[in-house]
Amino acid sequence: MIIPDNRTGFSMKVEGIHLTRPDLHEIAADLKIQPKDILFTNKILTIYTTSEACQEIVDDNALMSFVSMALDIPVEDLSELTAVKAKPKVLDMSDLLEDDEDDD
């Protein structure tokens, strides 16, 4: 079973800092997006533009500047801004059936 995910946003490479979950929550709050709409993996920060405030920042071409200010790092530490689309979630039905069998 495939669960669609229509979120779009941007990813960027972050150098010189390792982001923690509280950092991501703070950025999400500032952008008025849910914490699930911001990810950091292997130096890549992904932000899904799921709020009007976040979309306005993107429309102003200010996302990298905003992230730079929020993290108190030079904008030069951010690179490779790339548009992204969330991947749909794929559920294996056999996994669900095995979970149901365990409940018996």
SERO-4910 file (N, C-alpha, C, O; in steps of 0.05 Angstrom, whole numbers):
BEGIN
 pado doro    nc1    nc2    nc3   cac1   cac2   cac3    cc1    cc2    cc3    oc1    oc2    oc3
  Met    A     17    -23      0      0      0      0     18     25      0     38     26     15
  Ile    A     11     44    -16     26     69    -18     10     92     -6    -14     96    -13
  Ile    A     22    106     12      9    129     24     22    154     11     45    159     15
  Pro    A      6    170     -4     18    193    -18     28    214      2     17    217     24
  Asp    A     48    229     -7     59    251      9     64    273    -11     84    272    -26
  Asn    A     48    294    -11     50    315    -31     66    339    -22     66    360    -35
  Arg    A     80    336      1     96    359     10    119    365     -9    131    347    -21
  Thr    A    124    391    -12    147    400    -28    163    419    -11    153    430      9
  Gly    A    188    423    -18    205    441     -2    232    444    -14    236    442    -38
  Phe    A    252    448      3    279    452     -5    298    438     13    293    435     37
  Ser    A    321    429      2    342    418     19    367    435     14    370    448     -7
  Met    A    384    434     34    410    449     32    431    435     48    425    423     69
  Lys    A    455    437     39    477    425     54    486    445     76    488    469     71
  Val    A    491    434    100    499    451    123    527    442    131    531    419    138
  Glu    A    546    460    131    573    454    139    579    467    166    568    488    173
  Gly    A    597    454    181    607    466    206    590    464    231    597    475    251
  Ile    A    567    450    229    550    448    252    534    422    250    526    414    228
  His    A    529    410    272    511    387    273    485    395    287    486    404    310
  Leu    A    464    393    273    438    402    284    426    381    301    427    357    295
  Thr    A    415    390    323    401    372    342    371    375    338    361    393    325
  Arg    A    356    357    350    327    358    349    316    385    360    298    396    348
  Pro    A    327    395    382    317    421    392    323    444    371    306    462    369
  Asp    A    346    443    357    351    463    336    329    461    315    319    482    306
  Leu    A    323    437    307    303    434    286    275    443    295    260    455    280
  His    A    268    437    320    243    446    331    241    477    331    220    488    326
  Glu    A    263    490    338    264    519    339    260    531    311    244    550    308
  Ile    A    273    520    291    270    529    264    241    524    255    229    542    242
  Ala    A    231    501    260    203    494    252    184    514    265    165    523    251
  Ala    A    187    520    290    169    539    303    171    567    290    151    580    285
  Asp    A    195    576    283    199    601    270    186    602    243    175    623    234
  Leu    A    187    579    228    175    578    202    145    571    202    132    571    182
  Lys    A    135    565    227    107    558    231    100    532    216     79    529    204
  Ile    A    119    513    216    115    487    204    116    466    227    127    472    248
  Gln    A    106    442    222    107    421    242    135    410    243    150    410    224
  Pro    A    144    400    267    170    388    269    175    365    249    198    360    242
  Lys    A    155    351    241    158    330    221    165    340    193    172    325    176
  Asp    A    162    367    189    167    379    163    196    390    160    202    405    141
  Ile    A    213    383    179    241    391    178    258    367    186    254    355    207
  Leu    A    278    361    169    295    338    173    324    345    170    331    364    155
  Phe    A    342    331    184    371    335    181    384    308    181    384    294    201
  Thr    A    396    301    158    409    275    155    434    279    137    432    291    116
  Asn    A    457    269    146    481    270    131    488    298    120    494    301     96
  Lys    A    486    317    137    492    345    131    472    359    112    477    381    103
  Ile    A    450    345    107    429    357     90    405    364    106    393    347    119
  Leu    A    398    389    106    374    400    120    352    402     99    355    415     78
  Thr    A    330    389    105    306    390     87    284    404    102    277    397    124
  Ile    A    272    423     88    249    438    100    227    437     80    229    446     57
  Tyr    A    204    426     88    180    425     72    164    450     77    159    457    100
  Thr    A    156    464     56    142    490     58    112    485     62     97    487     43
  Thr    A    105    479     86     77    471     92     62    493    107     40    488    117
  Ser    A     73    517    108     58    539    121     60    564    104     78    566     87
  Glu    A     42    582    108     43    608     93     68    623     99     80    635     81
  Ala    A     76    624    125    100    639    133    125    627    119    142    642    109
  Cys    A    127    601    118    150    588    105    149    594     75    170    600     63
  Gln    A    126    592     63    124    597     34    131    626     27    143    631      7
  Glu    A    124    644     45    131    673     41    161    677     41    171    692     24
  Ile    A    175    663     59    204    665     60    216    654     35    235    665     24
  Val    A    205    631     25    215    619      1    210    638    -23    227    642    -40
  Asp    A    186    649    -24    179    667    -46    197    692    -47    202    703    -68
  Asp    A    208    700    -24    226    722    -22    255    714    -27    274    730    -24
  Asn    A    259    689    -35    287    678    -39    304    682    -14    328    689    -16
  Ala    A    292    678     10    307    684     34    310    660     53    317    663     76
  Leu    A    304    636     42    305    612     60    333    607     71    336    602     95
  Met    A    354    609     55    381    604     65    389    626     85    401    620    105
  Ser    A    381    651     80    387    673     98    373    668    125    384    673    146
  Phe    A    348    660    123    332    655    147    345    633    164    348    636    188
  Val    A    352    610    151    365    588    165    391    597    177    397    590    200
  Ser    A    406    613    163    432    623    172    428    639    198    442    636    217
  Met    A    408    657    198    402    673    222    392    656    245    400    660    268
  Ala    A    374    637    238    363    620    259    384    603    273    383    598    297
  Leu    A    404    594    258    425    578    269    450    593    278    468    582    290
  Asp    A    449    619    273    472    637    280    498    627    267    518    624    280
  Ile    A    496    620    241    520    612    226    521    629    201    501    641    193
  Pro    A    545    631    189    547    647    164    532    633    141    531    609    140
  Val    A    520    649    125    504    638    102    523    622     84    513    605     69
  Glu    A    549    628     84    568    613     68    570    583     77    580    567     61
  Asp    A    561    577    101    561    549    110    537    533     99    535    509    104
  Leu    A    520    547     83    498    533     71    502    533     41    510    554     29
  Ser    A    497    511     28    501    509     -1    481    488    -13    467    475      2
  Glu    A    482    486    -39    468    466    -54    437    466    -48    425    446    -43
  Leu    A    425    490    -50    397    492    -46    383    478    -69    388    484    -93
  Thr    A    366    459    -63    353    442    -83    324    438    -76    316    433    -53
  Ala    A    307    440    -96    278    435    -92    274    405    -89    287    389   -102
  Val    A    257    398    -70    251    369    -64    221    364    -62    206    382    -57
  Lys    A    214    339    -67    187    330    -63    189    306    -45    206    288    -48
  Ala    A    171    305    -25    171    282     -6    165    256    -21    149    256    -40
  Lys    A    177    235    -12    172    208    -24    148    196    -10    145    198     14
  Pro    A    131    183    -26    108    170    -14    117    147      5    138    135      0
  Lys    A    101    142     25    108    120     43     96     94     32     74     94     23
  Val    A    113     73     32    104     47     22    102     28     45    122     23     59
  Leu    A     78     17     50     73     -2     71     72    -30     58     57    -34     39
  Asp    A     87    -48     69     86    -75     60     63    -89     75     63    -91     99
  Met    A     43    -99     60     20   -111     72     27   -135     89     14   -141    109
  Ser    A     48   -150     81     55   -174     97     65   -166    125     61   -180    144
  Asp    A     78   -142    127     86   -133    153     62   -127    171     62   -133    195
  Leu    A     41   -116    159     17   -110    174      3   -136    183     -7   -137    205
  Leu    A      3   -155    165    -10   -181    172      5   -195    194     -7   -207    212
  Glu    A     32   -194    193     48   -207    214     43   -193    241     41   -207    261
  Asp    A     40   -167    242     34   -153    266      7   -161    278      4   -165    302
  Asp    A    -13   -165    260    -39   -174    269    -38   -202    281    -51   -208    301
  Glu    A    -22   -220    269    -19   -247    278     -6   -248    306    -13   -266    322
  Asp    A     12   -229    311     25   -228    337      6   -221    360     11   -228    383
  Asp    A    -16   -208    353    -35   -199    373    -53   -222    384    -65   -219    405
  Asp    A    -53   -244    369    -71   -267    377    -61   -281    402    -73   -301    411
***
